[in-house]
């Protein structure tokens, strides 16, 4: 393989103004990078070892060789964040920086065609094709590169191969289209004939409805979509005591294993998880004997951004990024809820979260629900980001006993009671009309807390995000001193809306 020392000299002179020592060191690095890529098993082992020893894994803190290996093993697609800001509109150098990156890639890859997979219109982020390790070394030496990481390395899919766990199984993906008859002890009937889940009494939600029902507030939900088979989250979204609101369904997920594929596969849920989250947050209150959502008069804007809760691979991560930026640009949306994630950071999603946050959105993310091969992880990404509120589920009548499959940690901000001593979770609408189901984990805790935020904001429509958040904290178990693993704990919603 050719050693591009001459090209590095050009790059160093033009971009970083290196001195002679820098050049010599860089040249040595270029000459030393000619190695075989690590196998997927070796990559996963390094990731897992880092998480176990340091608590978190970051591509930014990884070696050139590890990053190149993961890019090589992931269809040779890399994600690059660049510029002085994540926001393209705030960085005057965005276009020039992007062009310089492409020139460097062209030099080291030795070609000019089929280099760019996508360039984000709102973020300083692009996806490119990289085959050579020398390219990685050169790019990471450039000033203005915020991150360079694999864009299609499938950690979970590989882990499944090594451990025998099925990514498509409900234990790991959060999917399931089953229906279950609700136990009478798991709900109370409220007028006109709706089922209020048992958790509502624990958080004083039904009492809070005397002051607020979420009217005038729009929640954005990033998940697996919403069922086209469930009319109460479709044509009958305005039904009974729920009126004057809208549900808008979007799809930004490409259902393909090939990164170059295009064409979204629609807004309809094919997993069941997104339908459950929409129900928990804002299912209508009517006389059909079905479970009602926390904010039953709030509007919804839903996104099918991934196939399931495990954000593995190019199209799922890209879909989530797009959903965050589009919700950030939607002036009607005040709250964003996402009950999906990853056990390590994804640069493009991080940029999307920061973008939405910069637009004033109040963002809730799931703290983590264990799968067969992620139970060693703490609070997951992006819930650990300072721009998000991390939510986890706890057992009934507690605020510091996590559910059997929930994660906890110092990044948790609020808790929600979602697991009974009987083992029952939260009643929700099923994927199908006229049927019901249960859903648990930090997922339903997150969607329910987003509904709580909608109640608070609807009661105080002139408030800012920070004022809403402050009121939620002041109405919680551990205010003013957060618990080290459970944040402010459970929210007394009646107190929060008074």
ABEGO torsion letter per residue (X at the ends): XBBBAAAAAAAAAAAAGBBAAAAAAAAAAAAAABBBBBBAAAAAAAAAAAAAAAGBBBAAABBAAAAAAAAAABGGBBBBBBEABABAAABAAAAAAAAAAAAAAAAAAGBABGABABBBAABBBBBBBBABAAAAAAAAABBGBABBBBAABBAAAAAAAAAGBBAABAAAAGBEABBBBBBAAABBBBOAGBBBBAAAAAAGAAAAAAABAGBGBBBBBBBAEBBAABAAABAAABBEABBGBBBBBBBABBBBABAABBEBAEABBAAGAAAAAAAAAABBBBAAGBBBBABAABBBBBBBABABABBBEAAAAAAAAAAAAAAAABAABABBBBABEBABBBAAAAAAAAAAAAAGBBBBBBAEBBBAAAAABBBBOAAABAABBBBBBBBBGBAABBBAABBBEAABABBBBABBAAGBBBBBBBABBGBBBBBBEAAAAAAAAAAAAAAAAAABAABBAAAAAAAAAAABAAOABBBAAAEAEBBBAAAAAX
